[in-house]
Amino acid sequence: MAASELKGVRTQFVERVSKAVMDQLLDYLEDERVLITAEVEEIKEEHRQRAEKARHIIDAVLRKGDAACDKFLTSFQTIDGTLYNELQLRPRPV
């Protein structure tokens, strides 16, 4: 369910998310072991353009499955609740 929800907002997320929010999301995903350090470093170093980085974050999380997508969405809601609500994502308990 979380994976399909995340897929549904991928394009809008890529277009609208800020670099600062992406950096916070990457830190959270690494702390929660959704992404390993090597994956986070690869995203930060190889994907300099904001939109490209956003695409790779979403795609990496989607590959990890529904539980990873749920963690991503919960952290996204906490970090940037305004954009989260504008994308009309389902509220999550925090």
DSSP file (Angstrom, degrees, kcal/mol; ACC not computed):
  #  RESIDUE AA STRUCTURE BP1 BP2  ACC     N-H-->O    O-->H-N    N-H-->O    O-->H-N    TCO  KAPPA ALPHA  PHI   PSI    X-CA   Y-CA   Z-CA
    1    1 A M     >        0   0    0      0, 0.0     4,-2.0     0, 0.0     5,-0.2   0.000 360.0 360.0 360.0 -48.9    0.0    0.0    0.0
    2    2 A A  H  >  +     0   0    0      1,-0.2     4,-2.6     2,-0.2     5,-0.2   0.878 360.0  55.0 -63.2 -36.7    2.7    2.5    0.9
    3    3 A A  H  > S+     0   0    0      1,-0.2     4,-2.6     2,-0.2    -1,-0.2   0.919 109.0  45.8 -64.3 -43.1    4.7    1.6   -2.2
    4    4 A S  H  > S+     0   0    0      2,-0.2     4,-1.8     1,-0.2    -1,-0.2   0.872 112.2  52.0 -68.5 -34.5    1.7    2.3   -4.5
    5    5 A E  H  X S+     0   0    0     -4,-2.0     4,-0.7     2,-0.2    -2,-0.2   0.921 111.6  46.5 -64.1 -43.7    1.1    5.6   -2.6
    6    6 A L  H >< S+     0   0    0     -4,-2.6     3,-0.9     1,-0.2     4,-0.5   0.907 110.5  52.1 -66.5 -42.4    4.7    6.6   -3.1
    7    7 A K  H >< S+     0   0    0     -4,-2.6     3,-1.0     1,-0.2     4,-0.4   0.874 103.9  60.0 -58.9 -36.6    4.7    5.6   -6.8
    8    8 A G  H 3< S+     0   0    0     -4,-1.8    -1,-0.2     1,-0.2    -2,-0.2   0.719 113.0  34.9 -67.1 -22.0    1.6    7.8   -7.3
    9    9 A V  T <X S+     0   0    0     -3,-0.9     4,-3.0    -4,-0.7     5,-0.2   0.287  84.5 109.3-113.4   9.2    3.3   11.0   -6.1
   10   10 A R  H <> S+     0   0    0     -3,-1.0     4,-2.7    -4,-0.5     5,-0.2   0.919  80.2  45.8 -52.8 -52.5    6.8   10.2   -7.6
   11   11 A T  H  > S+     0   0    0     -4,-0.4     4,-2.0     1,-0.2    -1,-0.2   0.916 115.7  45.3 -61.2 -45.5    6.6   12.9  -10.4
   12   12 A Q  H  > S+     0   0    0      2,-0.2     4,-1.8     1,-0.2     5,-0.2   0.896 112.5  51.9 -66.4 -39.6    5.3   15.6   -8.1
   13   13 A F  H  X S+     0   0    0     -4,-3.0     4,-2.7     1,-0.2     3,-0.2   0.942 110.1  49.0 -59.4 -47.8    7.8   14.8   -5.4
   14   14 A V  H  < S+     0   0    0     -4,-2.7    -1,-0.2    -5,-0.2    -2,-0.2   0.886 114.0  46.4 -60.1 -40.3   10.7   15.0   -7.9
   15   15 A E  H  < S+     0   0    0     -4,-2.0    -1,-0.2    -5,-0.2    -2,-0.2   0.799 125.2  26.8 -72.0 -29.0    9.4   18.3   -9.2
   16   16 A R  H  < S+     0   0    0     -4,-1.8    -2,-0.2    -3,-0.2    -3,-0.2   0.666  85.3 106.6-116.6 -19.1    8.8   19.9   -5.8
   17   17 A V     <  -     0   0    0     -4,-2.7     2,-0.2    -5,-0.2    37,-0.1  -0.367  61.8-129.3 -71.1 144.2   11.0   18.6   -3.0
   18   18 A S     >  -     0   0    0      1,-0.1     4,-2.1    -2,-0.1     5,-0.1  -0.484  16.0-117.8 -88.8 160.9   13.9   20.8   -1.8
   19   19 A K  H  > S+     0   0    0      1,-0.2     4,-2.5     2,-0.2     5,-0.2   0.892 114.9  55.6 -62.1 -40.7   17.5   19.8   -1.5
   20   20 A A  H  > S+     0   0    0      1,-0.2     4,-1.9     2,-0.2    -1,-0.2   0.902 108.2  47.6 -61.5 -41.8   17.4   20.4    2.3
   21   21 A V  H  > S+     0   0    0      2,-0.2     4,-2.6     1,-0.2    -1,-0.2   0.909 110.6  52.2 -66.0 -41.8   14.4   18.0    2.7
   22   22 A M  H  X S+     0   0    0     -4,-2.1     4,-2.7     1,-0.2    -2,-0.2   0.913 107.9  51.4 -61.1 -41.9   16.2   15.3    0.6
   23   23 A D  H  X S+     0   0    0     -4,-2.5     4,-2.0     1,-0.2    -1,-0.2   0.909 111.5  47.1 -62.5 -40.9   19.3   15.6    2.8
   24   24 A Q  H  X S+     0   0    0     -4,-1.9     4,-2.3     2,-0.2    -2,-0.2   0.900 111.6  51.0 -66.2 -40.1   17.2   15.1    5.9
   25   25 A L  H  X S+     0   0    0     -4,-2.6     4,-3.0     2,-0.2     5,-0.2   0.913 108.9  51.0 -63.0 -42.5   15.4   12.2    4.4
   26   26 A L  H  X S+     0   0    0     -4,-2.7     4,-2.1     2,-0.2    -1,-0.2   0.913 109.9  50.0 -62.2 -42.0   18.6   10.5    3.4
   27   27 A D  H  X S+     0   0    0     -4,-2.0     4,-2.6     2,-0.2    -1,-0.2   0.931 113.4  46.1 -60.5 -45.4   19.9   10.9    7.0
   28   28 A Y  H  X S+     0   0    0     -4,-2.3     4,-2.6     1,-0.2     6,-0.2   0.932 111.3  51.2 -63.2 -46.7   16.7    9.4    8.4
   29   29 A L  H  <>S+     0   0    0     -4,-3.0     5,-2.5     1,-0.2     6,-1.7   0.849 112.8  46.6 -62.7 -34.2   16.7    6.5    5.9
   30   30 A E  H ><5S+     0   0    0     -4,-2.1     3,-1.3    -5,-0.2    -1,-0.2   0.920 111.8  50.1 -71.8 -44.4   20.3    5.7    6.8
   31   31 A D  H 3<5S+     0   0    0     -4,-2.6    -2,-0.2     1,-0.3    -1,-0.2   0.877 113.1  46.5 -59.9 -38.2   19.6    5.9   10.5
   32   32 A E  T 3<5S-     0   0    0     -4,-2.6    -1,-0.3    -5,-0.2    -2,-0.2   0.392 113.3-120.7 -86.5   3.2   16.6    3.6   10.2
   33   33 A R  T < 5S+     0   0    0     -3,-1.3    -3,-0.2     2,-0.3     3,-0.1   0.768  78.0 125.6  61.3  28.7   18.7    1.2    8.0
   34   34 A V  S   <S+     0   0    0     -5,-2.5     2,-0.4     1,-0.3    -4,-0.2   0.879  82.6  25.0 -75.5 -42.3   16.3    1.6    5.1
   35   35 A L  S    S-     0   0    0     -6,-1.7    -1,-0.3    -9,-0.2    -2,-0.3  -0.947  87.4-127.9-119.4 143.5   19.4    2.5    3.0
   36   36 A I    >>  -     0   0    0     -2,-0.4     4,-2.1    -3,-0.1     3,-0.6  -0.489  31.6-103.1 -85.4 162.8   22.9    1.5    3.7
   37   37 A T  H 3> S+     0   0    0      1,-0.3     4,-2.9     2,-0.2     5,-0.2   0.866 120.7  55.6 -53.8 -41.7   25.7    4.1    3.9
   38   38 A A  H 3> S+     0   0    0      1,-0.2     4,-2.2     2,-0.2    -1,-0.3   0.884 107.9  48.8 -61.6 -38.4   27.0    3.1    0.5
   39   39 A E  H <> S+     0   0    0     -3,-0.6     4,-2.2     2,-0.2    -1,-0.2   0.917 112.5  47.9 -67.1 -42.7   23.6    3.8   -1.1
   40   40 A V  H  X S+     0   0    0     -4,-2.1     4,-2.5     2,-0.2    -2,-0.2   0.928 112.7  48.2 -63.5 -45.5   23.3    7.2    0.6
   41   41 A E  H  X S+     0   0    0     -4,-2.9     4,-2.8     1,-0.2     5,-0.3   0.898 110.3  52.2 -62.5 -40.3   26.9    8.2   -0.4
   42   42 A E  H  X S+     0   0    0     -4,-2.2     4,-2.5    -5,-0.2     5,-0.4   0.918 110.9  47.2 -62.6 -43.4   26.2    7.1   -4.0
   43   43 A I  H  X S+     0   0    0     -4,-2.2     4,-1.1     1,-0.2    -2,-0.2   0.924 116.1  44.6 -63.9 -43.9   23.0    9.2   -4.2
   44   44 A K  H  < S+     0   0    0     -4,-2.5    -2,-0.2    -5,-0.2    -1,-0.2   0.890 122.1  35.8 -68.5 -39.6   24.8   12.2   -2.7
   45   45 A E  H  < S+     0   0    0     -4,-2.8    -2,-0.2    -5,-0.2    -3,-0.2   0.865 122.8  37.8 -85.8 -38.0   27.9   12.0   -4.8
   46   46 A E  H  < S+     0   0    0     -4,-2.5     2,-0.6    -5,-0.3    -3,-0.2   0.645 110.3  58.4 -93.1 -14.4   26.7   10.8   -8.1
   47   47 A H     <  +     0   0    0     -4,-1.1    -1,-0.2    -5,-0.4     6,-0.1  -0.766  54.6 158.9-121.0  86.3   23.5   12.7   -8.4
   48   48 A R        +     0   0    0     -2,-0.6     2,-0.2    -3,-0.2    -1,-0.2   0.830  50.1  86.5 -78.7 -34.7   24.2   16.4   -8.2
   49   49 A Q  S  > S-     0   0    0      1,-0.1     4,-2.5     2,-0.0     5,-0.2  -0.477  79.5-131.3 -71.8 137.9   21.0   17.7   -9.8
   50   50 A R  H  > S+     0   0    0      1,-0.2     4,-2.3     2,-0.2     5,-0.2   0.917 104.8  45.0 -56.0 -50.1   18.1   18.1   -7.4
   51   51 A A  H  > S+     0   0    0      1,-0.2     4,-2.4     2,-0.2    -1,-0.2   0.890 112.8  51.3 -65.0 -39.5   15.6   16.3   -9.5
   52   52 A E  H  > S+     0   0    0      2,-0.2     4,-2.1     1,-0.2    -1,-0.2   0.909 110.4  49.2 -63.6 -42.0   17.9   13.5  -10.3
   53   53 A K  H  X S+     0   0    0     -4,-2.5     4,-2.2     2,-0.2    -2,-0.2   0.922 110.0  51.3 -62.6 -44.5   18.7   13.0   -6.6
   54   54 A A  H  X S+     0   0    0     -4,-2.3     4,-2.3     1,-0.2     5,-0.2   0.910 109.2  51.0 -60.4 -43.5   15.0   13.0   -5.8
   55   55 A R  H  X S+     0   0    0     -4,-2.4     4,-2.7     1,-0.2    -1,-0.2   0.924 110.8  48.0 -58.3 -46.1   14.3   10.3   -8.4
   56   56 A H  H  X S+     0   0    0     -4,-2.1     4,-2.2     2,-0.2    -1,-0.2   0.847 109.4  52.5 -69.0 -34.0   17.1    8.1   -7.1
   57   57 A I  H  X S+     0   0    0     -4,-2.2     4,-2.2     2,-0.2     5,-0.2   0.967 113.1  44.0 -63.2 -51.6   15.9    8.4   -3.5
   58   58 A I  H  X S+     0   0    0     -4,-2.3     4,-2.7     1,-0.2    -2,-0.2   0.930 115.0  48.5 -59.3 -46.7   12.3    7.4   -4.4
   59   59 A D  H  X S+     0   0    0     -4,-2.7     4,-1.9     1,-0.2    -1,-0.2   0.886 110.4  51.2 -64.4 -38.5   13.5    4.5   -6.7
   60   60 A A  H  X S+     0   0    0     -4,-2.2     4,-0.7    -5,-0.2    -1,-0.2   0.908 113.0  45.6 -64.1 -41.9   15.9    3.2   -4.0
   61   61 A V  H >X S+     0   0    0     -4,-2.2     3,-1.0     1,-0.2     4,-0.5   0.913 109.7  54.2 -68.5 -42.6   13.2    3.2   -1.4
   62   62 A L  H >< S+     0   0    0     -4,-2.7     3,-1.2     1,-0.3    -1,-0.2   0.879 103.6  56.5 -58.7 -38.3   10.6    1.6   -3.8
   63   63 A R  H 3< S+     0   0    0     -4,-1.9    -1,-0.3     1,-0.2    -2,-0.2   0.757 100.4  60.6 -64.1 -23.6   13.1   -1.3   -4.4
   64   64 A K  H << S-     0   0    0     -3,-1.0     4,-0.3    -4,-0.7    -1,-0.2   0.606 109.4-123.0 -82.9 -12.6   13.2   -2.0   -0.7
   65   65 A G    <X  -     0   0    0     -3,-1.2     4,-2.0    -4,-0.5    -1,-0.2  -0.403  38.5 -44.1 103.1-177.1    9.5   -2.7   -0.5
   66   66 A D  H  > S+     0   0    0      1,-0.2     4,-2.3     2,-0.2    -1,-0.2   0.854 127.7  53.6 -64.9 -40.8    6.4   -1.6    1.3
   67   67 A A  H  > S+     0   0    0      1,-0.2     4,-2.0    -3,-0.2    -1,-0.2   0.906 110.9  47.9 -63.6 -40.3    7.8   -1.3    4.9
   68   68 A A  H  > S+     0   0    0     -4,-0.3     4,-2.4     2,-0.2    -1,-0.2   0.899 110.7  51.7 -65.5 -40.5   10.7    0.9    3.6
   69   69 A C  H  X S+     0   0    0     -4,-2.0     4,-2.7    -8,-0.2    -2,-0.2   0.885 108.2  51.9 -63.7 -38.4    8.1    3.1    1.7
   70   70 A D  H  X S+     0   0    0     -4,-2.3     4,-2.4     2,-0.2    -1,-0.2   0.913 110.0  48.1 -64.8 -42.5    6.1    3.4    4.9
   71   71 A K  H  X S+     0   0    0     -4,-2.0     4,-2.4     2,-0.2     5,-0.2   0.911 112.1  50.6 -62.5 -42.0    9.1    4.6    6.8
   72   72 A F  H  X S+     0   0    0     -4,-2.4     4,-2.8     1,-0.2    -2,-0.2   0.950 111.8  46.4 -59.9 -49.9   10.0    7.0    4.0
   73   73 A L  H  X S+     0   0    0     -4,-2.7     4,-2.4     1,-0.2    -2,-0.2   0.882 111.4  51.6 -64.5 -38.6    6.5    8.5    4.0
   74   74 A T  H  X S+     0   0    0     -4,-2.4     4,-1.6     2,-0.2    -1,-0.2   0.925 113.8  43.9 -62.6 -44.4    6.3    8.8    7.8
   75   75 A S  H  X S+     0   0    0     -4,-2.4     4,-2.8     2,-0.2     5,-0.2   0.890 111.8  53.5 -69.0 -38.1    9.7   10.6    7.8
   76   76 A F  H  X S+     0   0    0     -4,-2.8     4,-2.8     1,-0.2     8,-0.3   0.907 106.9  52.4 -61.5 -42.3    8.6   12.8    4.9
   77   77 A Q  H  < S+     0   0    0     -4,-2.4    -1,-0.2     1,-0.2    -2,-0.2   0.891 113.8  43.8 -60.1 -40.0    5.4   13.8    6.7
   78   78 A T  H  < S+     0   0    0     -4,-1.6     3,-0.4     2,-0.2    -2,-0.2   0.903 118.1  42.8 -72.0 -42.5    7.5   14.8    9.8
   79   79 A I  H  < S+     0   0    0     -4,-2.8    -2,-0.2     1,-0.2    -3,-0.2   0.905 134.9  11.5 -75.0 -43.6   10.2   16.7    7.8
   80   80 A D     X  +     0   0    0     -4,-2.8     4,-2.4    -5,-0.2    -1,-0.2  -0.579  66.8 164.7-138.2  73.0    8.0   18.5    5.3
   81   81 A G  H  > S+     0   0    0     -3,-0.4     4,-2.4     1,-0.2     5,-0.2   0.802  75.1  59.9 -60.0 -31.3    4.4   18.3    6.4
   82   82 A T  H  > S+     0   0    0      2,-0.2     4,-2.3     1,-0.2    -1,-0.2   0.969 110.8  37.9 -64.0 -53.5    3.4   21.1    4.1
   83   83 A L  H  > S+     0   0    0      1,-0.2     4,-2.1     2,-0.2    -2,-0.2   0.902 113.8  58.0 -64.8 -39.7    4.5   19.4    0.9
   84   84 A Y  H  <>S+     0   0    0     -4,-2.4     5,-1.6    -8,-0.3    -1,-0.2   0.930 111.0  42.0 -54.0 -48.1    3.4   16.0    2.2
   85   85 A N  H ><5S+     0   0    0     -4,-2.4     3,-1.6     1,-0.2    -1,-0.2   0.874 110.1  56.7 -68.9 -37.8   -0.2   17.4    2.6
   86   86 A E  H 3<5S+     0   0    0     -4,-2.3    -1,-0.2     1,-0.3    -2,-0.2   0.826 103.6  54.3 -63.4 -30.3    0.0   19.2   -0.8
   87   87 A L  T 3<5S-     0   0    0     -4,-2.1    -1,-0.3    -5,-0.2    -2,-0.2   0.456 113.3-125.6 -81.2   0.0    0.7   15.9   -2.4
   88   88 A Q  T < 5 +     0   0    0     -3,-1.6     2,-0.2     1,-0.2    -3,-0.2   0.867  47.4 169.1  58.4  42.7   -2.5   14.6   -0.7
   89   89 A L      < -     0   0    0     -5,-1.6    -1,-0.2     1,-0.1     3,-0.1  -0.557  43.7 -94.0 -82.9 151.2   -0.7   11.7    1.0
   90   90 A R        -     0   0    0     -2,-0.2    -1,-0.1     1,-0.1   -85,-0.0  -0.432  46.0-107.6 -65.6 129.9   -2.6    9.7    3.7
   91   91 A P        -     0   0    0      0, 0.0    -1,-0.1     0, 0.0   -17,-0.1  -0.309  37.0-156.5 -59.1 141.3   -1.8   11.0    7.2
   92   92 A R        -     0   0    0    -19,-0.1     2,-0.2   -18,-0.1    -3,-0.0  -0.906  22.4-106.0-119.3 147.2    0.4    8.6    9.2
   93   93 A P              0   0    0      0, 0.0   -19,-0.0     0, 0.0     0, 0.0  -0.543 360.0 360.0 -68.5 135.9    0.8    8.3   12.9
   94   94 A V              0   0    0     -2,-0.2   -16,-0.0   -17,-0.1   -20,-0.0   0.392 360.0 360.0-113.7 360.0    4.1    9.8   14.0
